């Protein structure tokens, strides 16, 4: 009896110990499961990833609470059913999502991966990257689909910013190249207006010039020029922006009072001055249409506008002050030293070369002797007119000697050959004048460049252009031996 009781007690003890062991093991599994759940929740929440599990037979769908929270909802606010989830998909993407799922489930597409938009509880748009895997039974029939949806809104915003940045850089590069050869203020305004229209999704773009304490509209994207204002912007505020020299932009309802905007439909805008010349403004009927990146891009455009206006106005001022050759209307050689001194300083700052074209009239001495000076003068005047017509407003054309002209091209690294080609092309159409005068009119020319980082002097570079001119003339005459001009005893600088 005692032995049997002992055995029974021992068995009971073993059973209790086994239960304790099992309970401990279950507890460990529960702890481990809880730990895994916590890890999963942390990883998916931190990464903006939510899980979904779709029963293809009943259309019930398990939606991870994290996925619901990413759209601003608590777990119990969105039912686990496909229709409820489908209503959160952006209306413009609903068909796209439906077709992608059908094509993948039917087997016509190898995978389900798709970027699409969802509507947040606050009305904002969120971008998601969805991917999933379908499970099939032994007959190959789909019965379940499991996947994840990742919030990629920040990535899409970054992509949008990069695309806009590249667009701005491309347009700014193009407009800088175009403005460099633009010769009048009207053409400068038109070029800037066109560039701004390509860079910004604006309702209207306006350029106004400051004169006598007022802002006078010059041109806007509706084609208005003159004194018709493009906006209902307070003149006082526009003048304030001009005088302070600071960029201002608005896009919220609260900005209207500060900016003095009468409610004429504009909801966003950027205003900034361009140098001491005037103010550049862009407006949109869409709220928050512009951001700080747009403002910085517009500032860069205004810098190009300012520099171009400075260059053209400086040329006009210098042309008015410089002494001109009475026959040809070109600059006299006496002006060349001062002119080159200024351009050398500018070239040092800009690190751009100064181009030179030296042009001679072929056979001019013989024409003068056989036809007389009146015919010779008409030929010189004709050649000068062609050069002046083809040269940029910022180039200088100098009567270098009796029958030669020197064209100075400021801040150009490769424009001399292009200008020479245009001049030669225009000279080809002078048949009627040649018949009238009874002599052929031809030119020979050479080009060269002075660079601040090279040891050559201005005189050396002009001598290089003269050597090329002589070589080209002798080649035309059938003599391949180069004729090297001697260095001048009286240097220009």
C-alpha positions in Angstrom: 0.0 0.0 0.0 2.7 2.3 0.9 4.7 1.3 -2.2 1.7 1.8 -4.4 1.0 5.2 -2.9 4.6 6.2 -3.4 4.4 5.2 -7.0 1.2 7.1 -7.5 2.7 10.2 -5.8 5.7 9.9 -8.0 3.6 9.6 -11.2 1.6 12.6 -10.1 4.8 14.5 -9.5 6.1 13.6 -12.9 2.8 14.7 -14.5 2.9 18.1 -12.6 6.5 18.6 -13.7 5.6 17.8 -17.3 2.7 20.3 -17.1 5.0 22.9 -15.7 7.5 22.2 -18.5 4.7 22.4 -21.1 3.4 25.6 -19.6 6.9 27.0 -19.5 7.4 26.1 -23.2 4.1 27.6 -24.2 4.9 30.7 -22.3 8.3 30.9 -24.1 6.5 30.5 -27.4 4.1 33.2 -26.5 6.9 35.5 -25.5 8.7 34.7 -28.7 5.6 35.3 -30.8 5.0 38.6 -29.1 8.6 39.6 -29.7 8.3 38.7 -33.4 5.0 40.7 -33.6 6.7 43.7 -32.0 9.7 43.4 -34.3 7.3 43.2 -37.3 5.3 46.1 -36.2 8.4 48.3 -35.6 10.0 47.3 -39.0 6.8 47.8 -41.1 5.8 51.0 -39.2 9.3 52.5 -39.6 9.5 51.5 -43.2 6.0 52.6 -44.1 5.0 49.0 -45.1 1.6 47.4 -44.5 0.5 43.8 -45.1 -2.7 42.7 -46.8 -4.1 39.1 -47.2 -6.9 38.7 -49.7 -9.3 35.7 -49.8 -10.1 35.4 -53.5 -13.2 33.3 -52.9 -15.0 35.4 -50.3 -13.3 38.8 -51.1 -12.6 39.2 -47.4 -9.3 40.9 -46.9 -7.1 41.3 -43.9 -5.6 44.8 -43.7 -2.7 45.4 -41.5 -3.6 48.1 -38.9 -0.3 49.8 -39.8 -1.6 50.1 -43.4 -4.8 51.8 -42.2 -2.9 54.1 -39.9 -0.7 55.2 -42.9 -3.9 56.6 -44.4 -5.1 58.2 -41.1 -7.6 55.6 -40.0 -7.9 53.5 -36.8 -8.1 49.7 -37.3 -11.9 49.6 -36.7 -12.7 52.5 -39.1 -11.9 50.5 -42.2 -13.7 47.1 -42.6 -11.7 44.1 -43.8 -13.5 43.9 -47.1 -12.2 44.6 -50.6 -14.9 47.2 -51.3 -14.0 49.3 -48.3 -10.4 49.2 -49.2 -11.1 49.9 -52.9 -12.9 53.1 -52.0 -9.6 54.5 -50.6 -7.9 54.1 -54.0 -7.6 57.3 -56.0 -10.4 57.5 -58.5 -8.0 58.0 -61.4 -6.0 54.8 -60.5 -8.9 52.5 -59.6 -9.1 50.9 -63.1 -5.3 50.7 -63.3 -5.2 48.7 -60.0 -8.1 46.4 -61.0 -6.6 45.6 -64.4 -3.1 44.9 -62.9 -4.6 42.5 -60.3 -6.8 40.7 -62.9 -3.8 40.3 -65.3 -1.6 38.9 -62.6 -4.2 36.5 -61.1 -5.1 35.2 -64.6 -1.4 34.5 -65.3 -1.0 37.0 -68.2 1.5 39.0 -66.1 4.4 37.3 -64.3 4.2 39.5 -61.2 2.1 42.1 -59.4 4.0 45.3 -58.8 2.3 48.7 -59.1 2.7 52.3 -58.1 -0.7 53.9 -57.4 -2.3 56.7 -55.4 -4.5 56.4 -52.2 -6.6 59.1 -50.6 -5.6 59.9 -47.0 -8.3 60.7 -44.4 -7.3 64.4 -44.5 -7.9 64.5 -48.3 -4.2 64.5 -49.3 -2.8 62.1 -51.8 -0.4 59.3 -50.8 1.6 57.2 -53.2 2.0 53.5 -52.6 4.1 50.7 -54.1 2.0 47.5 -54.0 3.4 44.0 -54.7 1.9 40.6 -54.0 2.0 36.8 -54.6 -1.0 34.6 -55.4 -1.4 31.1 -53.9 -2.9 28.4 -56.0 -4.4 24.9 -55.2 -3.4 21.6 -56.7 -5.5 22.4 -59.8 -3.7 25.7 -60.3 -6.7 27.7 -59.2 -6.0 30.9 -57.3 -7.5 31.0 -53.8 -5.5 33.6 -51.9 -3.2 36.6 -52.5 -0.8 38.0 -50.0 1.1 41.3 -50.4 2.5 44.5 -49.1 1.9 48.2 -49.7 4.7 50.6 -49.1 4.2 54.3 -48.7 6.5 56.0 -51.3 5.1 59.5 -51.2 8.4 61.0 -50.0 10.2 59.2 -52.9 7.7 60.5 -55.4 8.1 64.0 -54.0 11.9 63.7 -54.4 11.5 62.5 -58.0 9.2 65.4 -58.8 11.7 67.8 -57.3 14.6 66.3 -59.3 12.6 66.4 -62.5 11.7 70.0 -61.9 15.3 70.8 -61.0 16.6 69.3 -64.3 13.9 71.2 -66.2 15.0 74.5 -64.6 18.7 73.8 -65.3 18.0 72.9 -68.9 15.9 76.0 -69.5 18.4 78.3 -67.7 21.3 77.0 -69.8 19.4 77.5 -73.0 18.2 81.0 -72.1 21.8 82.0 -71.0 23.1 81.0 -74.5 20.3 82.8 -76.3 20.6 86.0 -74.2 24.3 86.1 -74.9 23.6 86.9 -78.6 20.5 89.0 -78.1 20.9 92.6 -79.3 17.9 94.6 -78.1 16.0 95.1 -74.8 12.8 94.0 -76.4 14.3 90.7 -77.6 15.8 90.2 -74.1 12.3 90.6 -72.5 10.7 88.3 -75.0 13.4 85.6 -74.5 13.0 85.8 -70.7 9.3 85.7 -70.9 9.4 82.6 -73.1 11.9 80.9 -70.8 9.7 81.6 -67.7 6.7 80.2 -69.5 8.5 76.9 -70.1 9.9 76.8 -66.6 6.8 77.6 -64.5 3.1 76.5 -64.7 2.0 80.1 -64.3 -1.3 81.7 -65.3 0.5 85.0 -66.2 4.1 86.3 -66.2 4.8 90.0 -66.2 7.9 92.2 -66.7 7.8 95.8 -65.5 10.5 98.4 -65.8 11.1 101.1 -63.1 10.9 104.6 -64.5 10.5 107.9 -62.6 9.4 106.1 -59.4 6.8 104.0 -61.2 6.7 100.4 -62.5 5.8 100.5 -66.2 4.6 97.1 -67.6 6.7 96.1 -70.6 5.5 92.7 -71.6 3.5 89.8 -70.2 2.5 86.3 -71.2 -0.8 87.6 -72.5 1.1 89.7 -75.1 0.3 93.0 -73.4 3.0 95.7 -73.7 2.7 99.3 -72.6 0.8 100.7 -69.7 -1.8 98.0 -69.1 -1.2 96.4 -65.8 -1.0 92.6 -65.8 -2.3 92.1 -62.3 -4.3 93.8 -59.6 -1.3 93.8 -57.3 -0.9 96.8 -55.0 1.6 99.3 -56.6 2.9 100.1 -53.2 3.8 96.5 -52.5 5.4 96.0 -55.9 7.5 99.1 -55.4 8.4 97.9 -51.9 9.7 94.6 -53.4 11.7 96.5 -56.0 13.2 98.9 -53.5 14.1 96.2 -51.0 15.6 93.9 -53.6 14.1 90.9 -51.9 12.2 88.0 -53.4 8.7 87.4 -52.1 6.2 84.7 -52.9 2.8 83.8 -51.6 0.4 80.9 -52.0 -1.9 80.9 -49.0 -5.1 82.7 -48.2 -3.4 84.4 -45.2 -0.9 86.0 -47.5 -3.5 88.1 -49.4 -3.7 91.0 -46.9 0.1 91.3 -46.6 0.6 91.3 -50.4 -2.3 93.6 -51.1 -3.9 91.2 -53.6 -7.4 92.1 -54.7 -9.3 88.9 -55.2 -9.1 88.7 -58.9 -8.5 85.0 -59.1 -4.7 84.8 -58.4 -3.8 82.5 -55.5 0.0 82.1 -55.9 2.8 84.3 -57.0 6.5 85.2 -57.0 7.8 88.8 -57.2 11.4 89.8 -57.5 13.4 92.7 -58.8 16.0 92.3 -61.6 18.8 94.6 -60.7 17.9 98.3 -60.7 15.9 97.9 -63.9 12.5 96.6 -62.8 10.5 93.7 -61.4 9.6 90.2 -62.6 6.4 88.6 -61.5 4.6 85.3 -62.0 1.1 84.4 -60.9 -1.2 81.3 -60.8 -4.8 80.8 -60.0 -3.8 77.6 -58.1 -2.9 77.9 -54.4 0.6 77.0 -53.5 1.6 76.6 -57.1 5.2 77.7 -56.4 7.8 76.8 -53.8 11.2 78.0 -52.7 13.0 76.0 -55.5 10.9 77.9 -58.0 11.8 81.2 -56.4 15.5 80.3 -56.6 15.2 79.4 -60.2 13.4 82.6 -61.0 16.2 84.5 -59.2 18.7 82.9 -61.5 16.6 83.9 -64.5 16.5 87.4 -63.2 20.3 87.5 -62.9 20.6 86.5 -66.6 18.0 89.2 -67.4 19.9 91.8 -65.4 23.3 91.0 -67.0 21.9 91.1 -70.5 20.3 94.5 -70.0 23.5 95.8 -68.5 25.5 94.5 -71.5 23.2 96.0 -74.1 22.9 99.4 -72.3 26.6 99.6 -71.8 27.1 99.0 -75.5 24.6 101.7 -76.4 26.3 104.1 -74.0 29.8 103.4 -75.3 28.6 103.6 -79.0 27.2 107.1 -78.2 30.4 108.2 -76.6 32.9 106.7 -79.0 34.2 108.4 -82.1 33.1 106.8 -85.3 34.7 106.5 -88.7 32.8 109.0 -90.9 32.9 106.8 -94.1 32.0 103.4 -92.7 30.2 104.1 -89.4 32.6 101.8 -87.6 34.8 102.7 -84.6 38.0 104.5 -85.3 41.3 102.7 -84.5 42.0 105.5 -81.9 39.3 104.0 -79.7 40.8 100.5 -79.8 43.3 100.7 -76.8 40.7 101.9 -74.3 38.1 99.5 -75.6 40.5 96.5 -75.3 41.6 97.6 -71.8 38.0 97.4 -70.6 37.3 94.1 -72.3 40.5 92.5 -70.9 39.3 93.4 -67.4 35.9 91.9 -68.1 37.5 88.8 -69.6 39.6 88.3 -66.5 36.4 88.4 -64.3 34.3 86.1 -66.5 37.1 83.7 -67.6 35.8 83.9 -71.2 38.0 84.7 -74.2 38.0 87.7 -76.5 37.5 86.8 -80.1 39.0 88.7 -83.1 38.2 88.7 -86.8 40.5 90.6 -89.1 38.9 91.3 -92.6 40.6 92.7 -95.7 39.0 93.7 -99.0 40.7 91.6 -101.7 42.5 93.7 -104.4 41.5 97.0 -102.8 44.7 98.8 -103.9 44.1 97.9 -107.5 40.4 98.9 -107.4 41.4 102.2 -105.9 44.0 102.8 -108.6 41.9 101.6 -111.6 38.4 102.7 -110.6 39.1 105.6 -108.4 38.4 106.4 -104.7 34.6 106.9 -105.1 34.1 103.3 -106.2 36.6 102.1 -103.6 34.8 104.0 -100.9 31.4 102.5 -101.9 33.0 99.0 -101.6 34.4 99.8 -98.2 31.0 101.1 -97.0 29.2 98.0 -98.4 31.6 95.6 -96.6 31.3 97.6 -93.3 27.5 97.5 -93.6 27.6 93.7 -94.0 29.8 93.3 -91.0 27.8 95.6 -88.8 24.5 93.9 -89.8 25.8 90.4 -88.9 27.7 91.4 -85.7 26.0 91.2 -82.3 25.0 94.3 -80.5 27.8 93.6 -78.0 30.5 93.2 -80.7 32.8 96.1 -81.8 33.7 96.7 -85.4 36.8 98.9 -85.9 38.2 100.5 -89.1 41.6 98.9 -88.5 43.4 100.3 -91.6 42.6 101.6 -95.1 40.9 98.5 -96.3 40.7 96.3 -93.2 38.3 95.9 -90.3 38.8 94.3 -86.9 35.8 92.8 -85.2 36.2 92.4 -81.4 33.9 89.8 -79.8 33.8 90.2 -76.0 33.3 87.2 -73.8 33.2 84.5 -76.5 35.0 81.2 -76.6 34.0 80.1 -80.1 31.8 82.7 -81.8 34.3 84.2 -84.2 34.1 81.5 -86.9 30.3 81.5 -86.8 30.2 85.3 -87.3 32.7 85.1 -90.1 30.6 82.4 -91.8 27.6 84.7 -91.7 29.5 87.6 -93.1 30.9 85.5 -95.9 27.4 84.2 -96.6 26.0 87.7 -96.9 28.9 88.7 -99.3 27.9 86.0 -101.7 24.7 87.9 -102.6 26.4 91.0 -104.0 26.2 90.2 -107.7 24.1 93.2 -108.6 26.4 95.6 -106.8 29.4 94.0 -108.5 27.8 94.5 -111.9 27.0 98.1 -111.1 30.5 98.9 -109.9 32.2 96.7 -112.6 34.5 95.0 -110.1 34.3 91.8 -108.0 33.9 92.3 -104.2 35.6 89.6 -102.1 37.2 89.5 -98.7 39.8 87.5 -96.9 39.8 87.0 -93.2 41.4 85.3 -90.2 40.3 84.6 -86.6 42.0 84.3 -83.3 41.3 84.4 -79.5 42.9 86.0 -76.5 42.6 84.2 -73.2 43.6 85.6 -69.8 45.3 82.3 -68.8 47.5 82.2 -71.9 50.9 84.1 -72.3 50.1 85.8 -75.6 49.5 89.5 -75.7 46.6 91.2 -77.6 49.1 92.2 -80.3 50.3 88.6 -80.7 46.7 87.4 -81.1 45.8 90.0 -83.7 49.0 89.1 -85.5 47.8 85.5 -85.5 44.6 86.6 -87.1 46.5 88.5 -89.7 48.7 85.5 -90.5 45.7 83.4 -91.0 44.2 86.1 -93.3 47.3 86.1 -95.4 47.4 82.3 -95.6 43.7 82.2 -96.7 44.3 84.9 -99.3 47.3 83.1 -100.8 45.5 79.8 -100.9 42.7 81.5 -102.9 45.3 82.8 -105.3 46.8 79.3 -105.7 49.9 79.9 -103.6 50.3 77.5 -100.7 53.3 79.3 -99.2 52.2 81.2 -96.1 53.0 84.9 -95.9 53.8 85.7 -92.3 53.2 89.4 -91.4 55.8 91.3 -89.4 55.0 92.4 -85.9 53.9 96.0 -85.6 56.3 98.5 -84.2 53.5 100.3 -82.4 51.6 97.8 -80.2 47.9 98.4 -79.5 48.3 98.0 -75.7 
